[in-house]
C-alpha cells in the first residue's frame, strides 16, 4: 500500500453494519478521520465496541492495515446520528445501507441535499446500477458505486461502477483512493446489473445447483470442488491466468486444446435454476448438518481467521493484495 494521504481528510460512512464497520476500519488505517452514521445510538455503540475488538485482534496477528497503532486508528473513528453532520466537510461518502432500491433513493436524496460540489457520493450496492437512484439528483455527476466483497477488510476487491453521467474525475479519484487505502479496485466500464463479481459468482452457484439437482454430486462435494480445487489456485491467480499457465505454450494453445469441449459443455448446462423447491430444501438440510444453525457465528469467526491467515501468507510472499 502506498503511503497514506488520508491525514486530515474526512470520510463519512452511512450505515454501521458489518460492511460499514469494515470500511471505517479501512479508512482509519489510512489515516482518515471517519464519521460513522446510523439512526440508532445503540447501533453505533455496538459498532465501536466491535471495531475496537477487531483492531486489537488484527494488531496481535500483525495484519493491521497502515502504520498507525490500533489505538490511534480507533481514535480516528467517531459516530453520529445526524446525517448532515456526517456529510459536512467530508471528501468521500460511502453508503452501506441494505440492498433496497427505495431506501437507497431516500438516502441519496438526503445526501444530495447536504453534499458539497466536491464530495464523492459512493454506494456499496451489490447489484443495483447507481443510475437507478441518482438520475434526478443535483450532484448526480458525483455519484458512483464502490461495491466490496464481504468482509472487505480481509477481501480487498472493490468494483467501481460509474453511471453514464458520472464525471470522469470522480471515477479516477475513486479508483486512486481505493488503491491508496490498500483495496484492489477494478473498473466496470459500463453499467450492468450484478456488475462483474456477482455475475461470475451467480454462474458458479447456478452450475453447482444444477449438479446437485441432477444428482451428480452432493452439496458438500460441490463445495469441496471450490475449497479443495478451484478456490486454492484462484486465491493467487485468476481465470485467464490459470488458462495461460495450464498449457505449455500459454493461452492460445489452451484454447486450441479445450475450446470446443468448453463450448459443448457450456451448451449442456441447462436452464437457470429458480432456487426453490426440493433442491433448495435438500441443500438447506445438508448445510445445517455441515454447519448447525447455532454454530453459524462460530463458523463465521473460523472463516475470518482463515482469511486473516491467507492475507498473512500473501503479504509474506510480497503480493500487493
C-alpha positions in Angstrom: 0.0 0.0 0.0 1.2 3.4 -0.9 1.9 6.0 1.8 -1.4 7.3 3.1 -2.7 10.6 2.0 -5.7 10.5 4.3 -4.4 12.6 7.2 -6.7 15.5 7.9 -9.3 14.3 5.4 -12.8 13.2 6.4 -14.8 10.2 5.2 -18.4 9.6 6.1 -19.8 6.1 6.3 -23.6 5.7 6.1 -24.7 2.6 8.0 -22.8 0.9 10.9 -23.5 -2.7 10.0 -20.7 -5.2 9.1 -19.8 -3.5 5.8 -19.8 0.0 7.3 -17.6 -1.1 10.2 -15.1 -2.7 7.8 -14.9 0.4 5.7 -14.5 2.6 8.8 -11.5 0.4 9.8 -10.0 0.6 6.3 -10.2 4.4 6.1 -8.9 4.8 9.7 -5.9 2.5 8.8 -5.1 5.0 6.0 -5.2 8.0 8.4 -8.6 9.4 7.5 -11.0 10.9 10.0 -14.1 8.8 9.9 -17.6 9.6 10.9 -19.9 6.5 11.1 -23.6 7.3 10.8 -26.6 5.3 11.9 -30.0 6.3 13.0 -29.9 4.4 16.4 -27.3 5.2 19.1 -27.1 1.5 20.1 -26.1 0.6 16.6 -23.1 2.9 16.6 -22.2 2.0 20.2 -22.2 -1.7 19.2 -20.2 -0.9 16.1 -17.5 0.9 18.1 -17.2 -1.9 20.5 -16.8 -4.4 17.7 -14.3 -2.3 15.8 -12.1 -1.9 18.9 -12.0 -5.7 19.3 -11.2 -6.3 15.7 -8.4 -3.7 15.7 -6.8 -5.4 18.7 -7.1 -8.8 17.1 -5.5 -7.6 13.8 -2.7 -5.9 15.6 -2.0 -9.1 17.5 -1.8 -11.0 14.3 0.4 -8.4 12.6 -2.2 -7.7 10.0 -3.3 -4.2 11.0 -3.5 -2.0 7.9 -1.4 1.1 7.7 1.4 2.3 10.0 -0.7 3.7 12.9 -1.3 1.7 16.1 -4.7 0.1 16.7 -5.3 2.7 19.4 -4.6 5.6 17.1 -6.8 4.2 14.3 -9.6 3.6 16.7 -9.4 7.3 17.9 -9.9 8.4 14.3 -13.5 7.0 14.2 -16.4 8.9 15.6 -20.1 8.2 15.4 -23.2 10.3 14.7 -26.9 10.1 14.4 -27.0 13.3 12.4 -26.6 12.7 8.6 -25.9 16.4 7.9 -23.0 16.2 10.5 -21.7 13.0 8.9 -21.6 14.6 5.4 -20.2 18.0 6.5 -16.6 18.5 5.5 -16.3 15.0 4.0 -14.4 14.4 0.8 -15.9 10.9 0.3 -19.1 9.3 1.4 -19.6 5.6 1.4 -23.3 4.4 1.7 -23.7 1.0 3.3 -27.4 0.6 3.8 -29.4 -2.6 2.9 -29.9 -3.6 -0.7 -33.2 -1.9 -1.2 -33.8 0.5 -4.1 -36.3 2.7 -2.4 -34.1 3.0 0.7 -31.1 4.0 -1.4 -33.2 6.6 -3.3 -34.2 8.1 0.1 -30.6 8.1 1.4 -29.1 9.6 -1.8 -31.8 12.3 -1.9 -30.8 13.3 1.6 -27.1 13.1 0.7 -27.7 15.3 -2.3 -29.3 18.0 -0.1 -26.2 18.1 2.2 -23.4 17.4 -0.3 -20.8 19.9 -1.4 -19.9 20.2 -5.1 -16.6 18.4 -4.4 -17.6 15.3 -2.4 -17.8 11.8 -3.9 -21.1 10.0 -3.2 -20.4 6.3 -3.3 -22.7 3.3 -2.8 -21.9 -0.2 -1.6 -24.8 -1.6 -3.7 -24.0 -5.1 -4.9 -26.3 -5.3 -7.9 -28.3 -2.1 -8.5 -26.7 0.3 -11.0 -26.4 3.8 -9.4 -28.2 5.4 -12.3 -31.4 3.9 -10.8 -31.2 6.1 -7.8 -29.1 9.1 -8.8 -30.7 10.3 -12.1 -32.7 13.2 -10.7 -30.0 14.4 -8.2 -28.4 17.8 -8.4 -25.0 16.1 -7.7 -25.5 13.1 -9.9 -22.2 13.6 -11.6 -20.5 12.9 -8.3 -22.3 9.5 -7.7 -20.6 6.2 -8.2 -20.7 2.6 -7.0 -17.9 1.1 -4.8 -19.1 -2.5 -4.3 -17.0 -4.5 -1.8 -16.7 -8.2 -1.1 -17.6 -9.2 2.4 -15.7 -8.9 4.6 -13.8 -6.0 2.8 -11.1 -5.7 5.4 -9.8 -9.2 4.5 -11.0 -9.4 0.9 -9.8 -6.3 -0.9 -11.7 -6.3 -4.2 -13.8 -3.2 -4.9 -15.9 -2.9 -8.1 -16.0 0.7 -9.1 -19.1 1.4 -11.3 -19.8 4.9 -12.7 -23.2 5.9 -14.0 -23.3 7.2 -17.6 -23.3 10.8 -16.2 -20.6 10.3 -13.5 -17.8 12.8 -14.1 -14.6 11.0 -15.2 -12.6 12.9 -12.5 -14.8 11.2 -9.8 -14.2 7.8 -11.3 -10.4 8.5 -11.5 -10.3 9.8 -7.9 -12.3 6.8 -6.6 -10.1 4.3 -8.3 -7.0 6.0 -6.9 -8.4 6.4 -3.4 -9.2 2.7 -3.1 -5.8 1.7 -4.2 -4.3 4.2 -1.8 -6.1 2.6 1.2 -5.0 -0.9 0.3 -8.0 -2.2 -1.6 -8.0 -3.7 -5.1 -10.2 -1.6 -7.3 -11.5 -2.8 -10.7 -13.4 -0.6 -13.2 -16.7 -1.8 -14.5 -16.7 0.1 -17.8 -20.4 0.2 -18.3 -23.4 -0.4 -16.1 -24.8 -3.9 -15.9 -26.9 -5.4 -13.2 -24.8 -7.6 -10.8 -21.6 -5.9 -12.1 -18.8 -8.5 -12.6 -18.3 -10.3 -9.2 -21.9 -11.3 -8.7 -22.4 -12.3 -12.3 -19.4 -14.6 -12.0 -20.5 -15.8 -8.6 -24.1 -16.5 -9.7 -22.8 -18.5 -12.7 -20.9 -20.7 -10.2 -23.9 -21.0 -7.9 -26.2 -21.9 -10.8 -24.0 -24.8 -12.0 -23.4 -26.1 -8.5 -27.2 -26.1 -8.0 -27.8 -27.9 -11.3 -25.2 -30.6 -10.4 -26.9 -31.2 -7.0 -30.4 -31.1 -8.6 -29.5 -33.6 -11.2 -27.9 -36.0 -8.6 -24.4 -35.6 -9.9 -22.8 -34.5 -6.6 -23.8 -33.8 -3.0 -23.9 -30.2 -1.8 -20.8 -31.0 0.4 -18.9 -32.2 -2.6 -19.9 -29.3 -4.8 -18.4 -27.0 -2.0 -15.3 -29.2 -2.0 -14.8 -28.5 -5.7 -14.2 -24.9 -4.6 -12.4 -25.3 -1.3 -10.0 -28.1 -2.4 -9.9 -27.4 -6.1 -10.7 -24.1 -7.9 -10.5 -21.9 -4.8 -7.0 -22.9 -3.9 -5.5 -21.5 -7.1 -8.0 -18.7 -7.6 -6.7 -17.2 -4.4 -3.4 -16.5 -6.2 -4.1 -16.5 -10.0 -7.3 -15.6 -12.0 -9.3 -17.5 -14.5 -7.4 -16.3 -17.6 -4.0 -16.5 -15.9 -4.9 -20.2 -15.0 -5.7 -20.9 -18.6 -2.4 -19.2 -19.7 -0.4 -21.3 -17.3 -2.2 -24.6 -17.9 -0.9 -25.1 -21.4 2.8 -25.4 -22.3 2.6 -22.5 -24.8 0.1 -20.3 -23.0 -3.4 -19.1 -23.5 -3.6 -19.6 -27.3 -2.6 -23.3 -27.0 -5.1 -23.8 -24.2 -7.9 -22.6 -26.5 -6.7 -24.9 -29.3 -6.9 -27.8 -26.9 -10.0 -27.1 -24.9 -12.2 -24.5 -26.6 -14.5 -27.0 -28.4 -15.0 -29.1 -25.3 -15.7 -25.9 -23.2 -18.3 -24.8 -25.7 -20.0 -28.2 -25.8 -20.2 -28.5 -22.0 -21.4 -24.9 -21.6 -24.3 -25.6 -24.1 -25.3 -28.6 -22.0 -25.5 -26.8 -18.7 -29.3 -26.4 -18.8 -31.7 -23.7 -17.7 -31.1 -21.2 -15.0 -32.5 -22.6 -11.6 -35.3 -20.8 -9.8 -33.6 -21.6 -6.5 -36.6 -23.1 -4.7 -38.5 -26.4 -4.3 -37.0 -29.8 -3.3 -33.4 -28.9 -4.2 -33.5 -25.8 -2.0 -34.7 -27.8 0.9 -32.1 -30.5 0.3 -29.2 -28.0 0.2 -30.6 -26.2 3.3 -30.8 -29.5 5.2 -27.3 -30.6 4.2 -25.8 -27.2 5.1 -27.5 -27.4 8.5 -25.8 -30.8 9.0 -22.4 -29.3 7.9 -22.8 -26.1 10.0 -25.7 -26.3 12.5 -27.7 -23.0 12.9 -26.4 -22.5 16.4 -22.8 -22.6 15.1 -23.1 -20.0 12.3 -21.3 -17.2 14.2 -18.6 -19.6 15.3 -18.1 -20.7 11.7 -18.0 -17.0 10.6 -15.2 -16.4 13.0 -13.4 -19.5 11.7 -13.8 -18.2 8.2 -12.3 -14.8 9.1 -9.4 -16.4 10.9 -8.5 -18.2 7.7 -8.9 -15.1 5.6 -6.5 -13.4 8.0 -4.1 -16.4 7.6 -4.3 -16.2 3.8 -3.7 -12.4 3.9 -0.7 -13.0 6.0 0.7 -15.6 3.6 0.1 -13.3 0.6 1.7 -10.4 2.5 4.8 -12.5 3.3 5.1 -13.6 -0.3 5.1 -10.0 -1.4 1.7 -9.9 -3.1 0.2 -6.4 -3.4 -3.3 -7.6 -2.4 
